[in-house]
Amino acid sequence: MPGKIWFVGAGPGDPDLITVKGRKLLEQAGAILYAGSLVDQAATLHAPAGCEIRDSKDMTLEEMVAWLLDQASRHAIVIRLQTGDPGLYGALIEMTRPLTAAGIEWAVVPGVSSAMASMAAAGETLTLPEVTQTVILTRTAGRTPMPEGEDLEALAAHHCTLCIYLSITLLHEVQDALRAAGWREDAPILVVQKASWPGQEKIVRGTLADIKAKCQEEKIGSQAMIVASPTLGAANWETLVRSKLYDPEFTHRFRKATPIKP
């Protein structure tokens, strides 16, 4: 019987941020195909002795699929180890379609995305009551065009949290789009390079007006998350709207309201 191919999210870079399920699969794997240009090699250290490990950074999609199919004919557990989460800016469906056509069983193990890791590294929150309850994960158009209606200016018009992937080399275009959508020059912007990577993480805080210059000073030109959000810096605000779930004056099925005495 052919083996099963698992698409495992390695997380944002720190080997400890892979899920427990992902680590257990790595420990049982007969073969691992990992994204060497993005996934730190430390993520493969859980592989057992004799496991066949291949870096995919020089392979085409067709070569990767052929490798996975070949390994599935010889091993019960084969892993495609991807950065972040396999379903976000990965070629998941492009790889699984030929596997399904070949009758090979496959499954996905989700991973921590760099958007979450970046906000965690900076001690920020993606949402706040009555500030924004919406998070948009997007990118600017490069060699991969954006679908109609999804240009950054249109999305930025919502003035919610924007996590902008794969766009640090186009930071000037990000600035232009936010300005066109009505964001102020003093709007806070966060850039995190290699979020969670041990010894390599960089955190840059700035505004719409100066974030590009600050990133240039830090020589950040790749593998960086850009976050524009009205929640940034909330830890230093004088007042916050309380979360209803934990408000003593709010009743829910686990707790009755306790009015605050004046």
N, C-alpha and C positions, 0 to 999 in steps of 0.2 A: 504494500500500500504506500502511496506517496505521502510525504510528510506534510506538515502544516506550516504555512508561512505567516509569521507575525510581523506586523508593522508597528514598531515600538517607538514611542516618543522618548527621546533621551533627555528632554528638558532643555533649559536655556544654556547649560554649560557646566555647572557644578555637578560632578558625578553623583553627589548625594541627593540631587533633586530628581533623579529618575524614580519612578514609582516602584513600590515593593513588588508588584506583579511583573513589571519590566525587568527588574533585577533577577527575580526568580527564573524568568524565561532565559535570560542571558546565561545563568548558571547551568542551564540544561541544554543549551544550544549546540547543535552539531556544526552550524555554519552561521556566520554573521557578516552581513554586508552593511558597512557603516559609511556615513557621509563624512569623509575625512577632512573636507574643507571647512566643515561647520561643527561637527561633533568631536569634542576633545577625545583623544585616543584612550584617556583614562576610563571612559564609559565602557570600554570593551574588557577592562581588567577582570570583570566577573566571569568571563568566559572560561569553561573548563579546559583542561589539558587536552590537546588534540583537536580542538575546535578550529575549523577553517575560517580565517578572518580575512576579509577583502575590503580594501578602501575603494569607494566608488567614484572618487573625485575625477578620475580620468575616463569614466565610462559613459556611453550613451544610454538612453533609456532602454533601447533594444538589448544592449549588452547586459544591463542590469537584470532585465526580465529573464534573459537566457540563463544567467548565472543562478538566479533564484530557482528557476525550474530544474536546472541540473542538480542543485543541492537538495531540492525537495525529493528527488528520486533516490537520494542516499541517506537522508537524515530525517528524523521524526520532527525535529524543531529547527526551523530556519528563520533567521531574524533579519529584517531590514531595519536598521537602527537610524532614526532620523532626528534632526534637530527639532527642539520645541515639541509641537504636536504634529503628528503625521498629516492631519487634515487641513492644516493651515499653511498655505503657500508651499505645498509639497506636490509631488506628482502622484499622489495616492491613487486616484482613479485611473490614471494612465497606466499604472503598473498592475492594478488589480484586474482590469478588464481582460488582459490576455491570460491571467492566472485562472480566472473563472472559466474562460473559454477552453482552457486545458484541463478543467476538472480538478484543479488544485484548491484545497481549502485554505482560506486565509482569514485573519482577524486583525483588529487594531487595538493597541493599548495606548490610551491618550497620554500626553505629556504636558508639562508646565510650559506655557508659552513665555517668550521674552517680554511680552507686555506686562504680565503679572510679575515676572522677576524684576523688571526695571522699576516698577512702582514699589515693590517690596524693598529693593536696594536703597531707594531714595526716601523710604518711610512715608510714602504718599498713598492716597486712596483714589480709586477709580470713580467712585460715586459718593455723593453726600446728599442727605435729605434737603430738598428744596433748592439745591444747587444744580445737580444733574443726576439723573437716574439712567442715563444712556451711555453706552460705550461703543464706539465705532472702531473696528479693526480694519485698516485700509492701507493703501500705498499710493504713491504717485505713479503716473504713467512713465514707463521707460521703454525698453524693447517690448515689454508686454503691455499692450494698450489697456485702458480702462473701459469697461462696458458703458454704454450710453446711460447718462444719469448718475454715474458714480465718480465724476471728477471731484477732486478734493475741495474745490470751491463750493460745490453743491452740498457736500457732506458737512463742511465746516460751517455752513449757514445755520446748522442746528445748535451750534455753540455748546455742545456737550463734550465729553472726553473723546479725544481722537488719539488712537495709538497708531502711529504711522510707520509701517515696516519698509525695509528695503529702499529707503529714500534719502539717506544721509548725504549722498553725493548730489542730490537734487534739492538740498535744503533751501536754496534761493527760490525754487519753485514752490516749496511748501510755504515759505514766507509770503510770496505773492498771492497764493490762493487764500491764505488766512486773512490777509489784508482786504482782498476783494470781497470776502465774506463778512467783513465788518469787525474783525478782531482788532482790538486796540494795540498800539505799539508797545504798551507796557504789559500786555497779556503774558503771563508766565509760561515758559516753555522748558521742558525737561528733555535732556538727551542722555541716554545711558549706553555706553559701549561695552559689549561683552558682559552683560548683566549676569552676575553670579559666578563668573569665571574666576577661580582662585588666583589672586595676584595680578589680574589683568583688567578688572572692572574699572571704568571711569564714569563719573557722574558729573554732568555739567548742567547748571541751572542758569537760566537767563530769561530774557524777554523776547518778544517777537522782533524787536528792533536790534538786539545785540547777540542773539543765540548763534548766528553763523560765525561771527568774529570770535566768539568764545570757543566754539568747536575747532576753528582753525588754529587757535592758540594751543589747544590740547592735541592737535594733530589727529583728530577723529575723522576718518574718511571711509570707514567700513564697519560692518557688524554693529550697528547702533540703532536703538529704538528712539523715535521722536514722539514725545507726548505733549499735546496741547490740551489743557483742561482748566476749567474754572475752579477745580478742586485743589490745584497745586498751591502749596504753601498754607493749607488750612490749619496745620498744627500751630501756626503763629497768629491766627485770627483772634480777635478779642471775644467774639461770640460765635456760636454755632447753633443751628436748629437741631434739637434733640431727635434721635431716632425713636420713633413711636414704640418699637418693640421693647425697648428698655426704659421707657419713660414711666415713672411710678404712677402717673395719672392715666395711663393707658391700660385698658382691660383686654386680655386675650385668654385663650382657653386654659392656660397654665397659671395665670395669676390675675387677681382682681386689682383694680385700680386703688391706689392709696393717695388720696388728695394731699397735696403739699400745703402745710399750714402757712399762712401769711406771716 
